Amino acid sequence: MMKDIPKDGLEKPRQMKFESPGWVEKFAVATRGLNVAISQEKSFLGHFLATALVIVAGFVLGISKTEWLIVVLSMMAGLSTELLNTSIERLAKAITLETNPHIRDALDIASGAVLIITIGATVLGSMVFLPKIGRLIFGPS
């Protein structure tokens, strides 16, 4: 937020200063960002829906507190990485729509980060959920 510059002509114009927004404004901006990602970005929406399914599966399968910690950390890492990737994509489009090897590399690196987190989350999720699904299908061992 900028402070007003005096308009009465009696004072020298001050240098513009930026104030840090309050907590309510910070949460409002963050919520707006999530809404933009969910409503306008297909890949984030896909991650978001997968997260919802994992939460439902966790409740249905009765995962333990420790398993919830693993699952929640994996979900938050995945969603956060996808948001960062999306923000880099948006910045790249704002800079130029023309091919630029530096921008291409930055976008590919960010996508690689999403891929690594997604693989890790899938492995961890499989370690948590597959034994429980196996017990449902085949009975206790």
C-alpha positions as CSV (number, residue, x, y, z in Angstrom):
1,M,0.0,0.0,0.0
2,M,1.4,3.4,-0.9
3,K,1.3,6.5,1.4
4,D,-0.2,9.6,-0.2
5,I,2.1,12.2,-1.6
6,P,1.1,15.7,-0.4
7,K,-1.1,17.6,-2.9
8,D,-1.1,21.0,-1.3
9,G,2.1,22.1,-3.0
10,L,3.6,23.3,0.3
11,E,5.7,20.3,1.1
12,K,8.3,18.7,-1.1
13,P,7.0,15.5,-2.6
14,R,8.1,12.6,-0.4
15,Q,9.6,9.4,-1.8
16,M,6.8,6.8,-2.1
17,K,6.9,4.2,0.7
18,F,5.4,0.8,0.6
19,E,3.8,-0.6,3.8
20,S,3.6,-4.3,4.5
21,P,0.0,-5.4,4.3
22,G,-1.7,-6.6,7.4
23,W,-2.5,-10.3,8.1
24,V,-6.1,-10.0,6.8
25,E,-4.9,-8.5,3.5
26,K,-2.2,-11.2,3.3
27,F,-4.8,-14.0,3.7
28,A,-7.1,-12.3,1.2
29,V,-4.4,-12.1,-1.4
30,A,-3.4,-15.7,-0.8
31,T,-7.0,-16.8,-1.0
32,R,-7.4,-15.0,-4.3
33,G,-4.3,-16.7,-5.6
34,L,-5.7,-20.1,-4.7
35,N,-9.0,-19.2,-6.3
36,V,-7.2,-18.1,-9.5
37,A,-5.2,-21.4,-9.6
38,I,-8.3,-23.6,-9.0
39,S,-10.5,-21.8,-11.4
40,Q,-8.0,-21.1,-14.2
41,E,-5.3,-23.7,-14.1
42,K,-6.2,-27.3,-15.2
43,S,-3.0,-28.8,-13.8
44,F,-3.5,-27.3,-10.3
45,L,-7.2,-28.3,-10.4
46,G,-6.0,-31.9,-11.1
47,H,-3.7,-31.8,-8.1
48,F,-6.4,-30.3,-6.0
49,L,-8.9,-33.0,-6.9
50,A,-6.4,-35.7,-6.3
51,T,-5.7,-34.2,-2.9
52,A,-9.5,-34.3,-2.1
53,L,-9.6,-38.0,-3.2
54,V,-6.6,-38.9,-1.0
55,I,-8.2,-37.2,2.0
56,V,-11.4,-39.2,1.5
57,A,-9.4,-42.4,1.1
58,G,-7.5,-41.6,4.3
59,F,-10.8,-41.4,6.2
60,V,-12.3,-44.4,4.6
61,L,-9.3,-46.6,5.1
62,G,-8.6,-45.3,8.6
63,I,-5.0,-44.3,8.2
64,S,-3.0,-43.7,11.4
65,K,-1.8,-40.3,12.8
66,T,1.7,-41.0,11.5
67,E,0.3,-41.9,8.1
68,W,-1.7,-38.7,8.1
69,L,1.4,-36.7,8.7
70,I,3.1,-38.4,5.8
71,V,0.1,-37.9,3.5
72,V,-0.6,-34.3,4.5
73,L,3.1,-33.3,4.1
74,S,3.1,-34.9,0.7
75,M,-0.1,-33.2,-0.4
76,M,1.0,-29.8,0.8
77,A,4.4,-30.2,-0.9
78,G,2.7,-31.2,-4.2
79,L,0.2,-28.4,-4.1
80,S,2.8,-25.8,-3.1
81,T,5.2,-26.9,-5.9
82,E,2.4,-26.8,-8.4
83,L,1.4,-23.2,-7.3
84,L,5.1,-22.1,-7.7
85,N,5.3,-23.7,-11.1
86,T,2.0,-22.0,-12.1
87,S,3.3,-18.6,-10.9
88,I,6.5,-19.0,-12.9
89,E,4.4,-19.9,-16.0
90,R,2.3,-16.8,-15.6
91,L,5.3,-14.6,-15.1
92,A,6.9,-16.1,-18.2
93,K,3.8,-15.3,-20.3
94,A,3.8,-11.7,-18.8
95,I,7.4,-11.2,-19.9
96,T,7.1,-12.5,-23.5
97,L,5.0,-14.9,-25.6
98,E,8.0,-15.4,-27.9
99,T,10.4,-18.3,-27.6
100,N,13.2,-17.6,-25.2
101,P,15.6,-20.3,-24.3
102,H,16.1,-19.0,-20.8
103,I,12.4,-18.8,-20.1
104,R,12.0,-22.3,-21.6
105,D,14.7,-23.7,-19.3
106,A,13.2,-22.0,-16.2
107,L,9.8,-23.4,-17.1
108,D,11.2,-26.9,-17.6
109,I,13.1,-26.8,-14.4
110,A,10.0,-25.8,-12.5
111,S,8.1,-28.6,-14.2
112,G,10.9,-31.0,-13.1
113,A,10.4,-29.9,-9.5
114,V,6.7,-30.8,-9.8
115,L,7.6,-34.1,-11.3
116,I,10.0,-35.0,-8.4
117,I,7.4,-34.0,-5.8
118,T,4.7,-35.9,-7.6
119,I,6.8,-39.1,-7.8
120,G,7.8,-38.8,-4.2
121,A,4.2,-38.2,-3.1
122,T,3.0,-41.2,-5.2
123,V,5.6,-43.5,-3.6
124,L,4.8,-42.3,-0.1
125,G,1.0,-42.6,-0.8
126,S,1.5,-46.1,-2.2
127,M,3.4,-47.1,0.9
128,V,0.5,-45.8,3.1
129,F,-2.5,-46.9,1.0
130,L,-1.6,-50.1,-0.9
131,P,-1.3,-52.3,2.2
132,K,-4.7,-51.1,3.4
133,I,-6.3,-51.6,0.0
134,G,-4.7,-55.1,-0.2
135,R,-6.2,-56.0,3.2
136,L,-9.6,-54.8,2.0
137,I,-9.4,-56.9,-1.1
138,F,-7.6,-60.0,0.1
139,G,-8.4,-59.9,3.8
140,P,-5.9,-59.8,6.7
141,S,-2.6,-61.7,6.1
